Amino acid sequence: MWKKVFWFAVPVASLLVISLATSSIPGGDPQPGLFHQSIAHPLLPEQVDFAGEPLPLQYFDVREALQREMLIITYWHASMLYTLQLSHRFFPIIEPVLKEEGVPDDFKYLCVAESNLQQAVSPSKAVGFWQLLEGTAKDYGLEITAEIDERYHIEKATRAACAYLKKAYSKYGSWTMAAASYNVGNTNLDKQIARQKQTGYYNLLLPEETSRYVFRAVGFKLVMGNPALYGFNLRAEDLYMPLQWSEKKITGAVESWADFAGSYGTNYKIFKYFNPWLRDESLANTAGKTYTVKIPKKGFRNTTP
């Protein structure tokens, strides 16, 4: 999905640079110093790692690949601000699952690279925060029916992604390669390893999306780890409050989720925000499964006491 973002962002950024460089200048000649005062290349730390594995920034191609993603992320202002706001709400849900599953915390930035922390649907029908395809999701235990799609269930989708990543790590011995596998798939990655006789991400020529994938995640890590350093200044009140809920087990059918939500002092809209994996207005539950739904904490919707 993020490739579409890139093709939108670059023309906009280019127009912004041109506008800043030529505004108020007769004939359009740039005023000395104006470009550098308005636009600066984001600085890179001397050392950077992903999931504890250092990036070989001494190689020009690696350094330039990271710089490219940093430019796009840093100057796509509105989207980055919104993602920072969302992270305050959703990282507290994702981080504990990663820790419990033994997957490095940096993979939350891979989730950002996948979906910008939104319940997205890609042109290839990959769904949710972790952009899982139906077949992969089912392989890792997620339920997908007309009534239920657990790819939209943040905790369960995160556990499914973790299961995939741990299996890939066991195969490749590298979290960076596990991340690449998550994007391009084991079969395609294995073909490139055999063809190129290389086993490391930074030495492999991969499809463009995969070749940029880890660098994009690292770019988010750098910017989101220190937003002010890159010009993103948010006040505490700008950040979205983490979700607060209680849980209710469902063992039978539910004729109307709207009526169910009303019985707990909320409405269908807010109930579905907390439970986006419920894909129909009702639940037949003919198999008699047990589901756990989130009930918004009373008064949570109010922004003021």
Protein Blocks (a to p, Z undefined) as FASTA:
>chain_A
ZZmmmmmmmmmmmmmmmmmmmgopghhiacehklmmmpccddddfbdceehiacdfkbmk
lmmmmmmmmmmmmmmmmlmmmmmmmmmmmmmmmmmmmmmnopafklmmmmmmmnoopacd
dfkopgcjkopafklmmmnopacdfkbccklmmklmmmmmmmmmmmmmmmnopaklmmmm
mmnopklmmmmmmmnopabfklcccdfklmmmmmmmmmmmmmmmmmmlnopacdfklpcc
dddddddddfbdcfblklmmmmnopafklmmmmmmmbmbfbdfklnopacddddddehkl
pmbZZ
